[in-house]
């Protein structure tokens, strides 16, 4: 409910007007402008960087860059999409700085690979309430974090930040076709790893056994 | 055209995004009607995407917002954008 309320607020408010006001000198309104996006920028930075301190620093830096370069925002995209691109670039440049040759070659190696899903005979729906369990949250965080970077990037943009495939491709500087292939592999990799794990952790008739 | 399971798997992402061509979509749907394995793969993938998109997966660290806005506040001190219209936009 909170989430819906927040989404509704961010959609109904006039961001173009807020931005014009900030650029006209009411810089403090930037606090209000970014408030609905704090969580998504941080989640994105954490998914990319795998370290809370780095993610917080990168998220702060992304917001500062957005503030300093707000004049360059043209309003053709949504402000949130622009902000996500800035966050992506901030996370990417940090990864480049600390990236080892090993992880790079692993990513390259995986590019051509074929991904098969985990085979199941049936699937019992896991409700969102399962996320109340830290064990489940960590399972998802680890699975996302372990995706090779080229797959993780497109997955985070499309499936976590809700950009379109075209917007994701544009932000990443790759073709739409490449974005689709990578996204498909990312999703199957997650299914392959998470479906058996989630099934294990949520066995039949043993939902929240301590209740 | 009758599809084998492994060919259906190639279309799972497109199926979930609703971007399959009508003909392919029909073949995939026909397959799903009688193949419980592919149906379970599709359902589990869709379920996992709903879970990973949930904002509760990653929690904001305690005090994140306060630290962010304090840093922004410091940046705002004495900051000003160039007055609008003072720089002509160039066409080239």
Interface residues (C-beta under 8 A of the other chain):
Chain A: X3 X23 X24 X25 X27 X28 X30 X31 X38 X39 X40 X42 X43 X46 X47 X52 X56 X59 X60 X63 X64 X67 X68 X70 X71 X116 X117 X118 X119 X120 X121 X122 X123 X125 X126 X128 X130 X131 X132 X136 X137 X140 X141 X143 X144 X155 X159 X160 X162 X165 X180 X183 X184 X187 X188 X190 X191 X194 X195 X198
Chain B: X6 X9 X10 X12 X13 X14 X16 X17 X19 X36 X37 X39 X40 X41 X43 X44 X45 X47 X48 X49 X50 X51 X52 X53 X54 X55 X56 X57 X58 X59 X60 X61 X64 X65 X67 X68 X69 X71 X72 X73 X75 X76 X79 X80 X81 X82 X84
